[in-house]
Amino acid sequence: MKHVPTATDEPLWREIAYGDPVAVMRRFVGQRDLTFLDSAVQQGELGRYSYIAADPFETFTLAEVESGEAALARLDRRLARWKLSPVNGLPPFQGGFAGYIAYEFARLLEPQIKARTPPPDIPPVTLHAYDTIIAFDHHARRCWIISTGFPETGQQERIACAERRIAEIEALCLARAPDLAGDNLIEGWRSNFTRSDYEAAVKRTIDYILAGDIFQANISQRFSAAMPASFDPLAFYLALRAYNPATFGAWLDYGAVRIASSSPERLISFDGALAEARPIKGTRRRDPDPRVDAMLKAELLASRKDRAENVMIVDLLRNDLSRVAEPGSVQVPVLCGLETYASVHHLTSVVTGRLANGRTRGDLIAACFPGGSITGAPKIRAQEIIAEIENVPRNRTVLFHKGNAHFQGGGGITAKSSPPDEYEETLAKVNRIAQSFERLQTELFLPLPSR
């Protein structure tokens, strides 16, 4: 089935057979700047859609000398230039920008943070403009190739370009997938903390809380190792997806930078009017024994410490959204709701607000980035303390860059935190990542040399 737009501002689309998005994605390995937005598990409307895109016609990045506000204003202009009216009934992403905004982008939003935080080792922002995407609706079990026809802007030229690109992508969907190139074996993992050092960092954070600097901060440890030549990061992502299926997964292969993500948390969504944040705070591990698992779930729901931690981040996000939302429109439809995933139970809240007239997507990013659940409250001071204690770039979830692999796990520290328990929580959060690296065990985590 093929759609030719009747208006001048719609993308073209062609429906194709629904199938396994991973199998389709593997046929695009080797294509330039491959993006796979992957919903490996669905929870209601969460995780309903998956998307594949490659070969962008434009890339948005920024220089370290550019302010965050200037960069986001420039992004708003690019979004306005490459904009079409969406086709009703199709998945919401119908072509446009996709990529990553690294944690270190916050350095360009707040001048007082920049001088205190380590410089990034990957570009802070990389967003690719994709004219053609493959969109999967897992509820309806349907799949489409959608093309805007950009960068052509004349009606006939754009339609011709979109038709050509749809045909190219459909042919690739039928091609043979390349074999995986290597294995999953990485050895010699090291953390930037020993256990005792991390527990001391928690105590130091509690001192800051008791001194009145902050209410809470998320302190993480970073695990790093060199990749052998035989290692295939995509094989790792497929293992991670199998061990830890999540609503918001991603595989980004941008050549020098490759990122694997499997997360239950979405920082912000925006449908053109309503913004929604879903902060997660409060975690318990899963247990194979149903009785123990139920006990851990009940313990989390009853925990005053975890609930207080979640409520603090909800208040922070209410404040963030209020900076750009219509007065009185910020609501909390879910407070400390329980969500269960492959390896953990989480407390998740939902905060919504309607974007005020004159405010843009760039304004929304500036107001909410980075998320309060990975920083703390107050956010700016928490980020300064995080930088002081961690002293390494955070970047993204699992990063493959310059021959090294990195991943990070942390937890929110409050005045009532127990340093040993907080250390164990960081390991619980990265457990499925660790299992996805063959032979990776917590006993192998060794401290890096003194900083």
Secondary structure, DSSP 8 states (H G I E B T S, - for coil): -EE--SSTT--EEEEE----HHHHHHTTTTSTTEEEEE--S-BTTBT-EEEEE-S-SEEEE--TTS-HHHHHHHHHHHHHHT-----TTS-S--SEEEEEE-GGGHHHH-HHHHTTS---SS-SEEEEEESEEEEEETTTTEEEEEE--TT--SHHHHHHHHHHHHHHHHHHHTS------SB-B----EESS-HHHHHHHHHHHHHHHHTTS-SEEEEEEEEEEE--TTB-HHHHHHHHHHHS--SEEEEEEETTEEEEEEES--S-EE-SSEEEE--EEEEEE--SSHHHHHHHHHHHHH-HHHHHHHHHHHHHHHHHHHTTB-TT--EEEEEEEEEE-SSEEEEEEEEEEEB-TT--HHHHHHHH-S-GGGSEESHHHHHHHHHHHH-S---SSEEEETTEEEEEEEEEE-TT--HHHHHHHHHHHHHHHHHHSBT--GGG-EE-S--
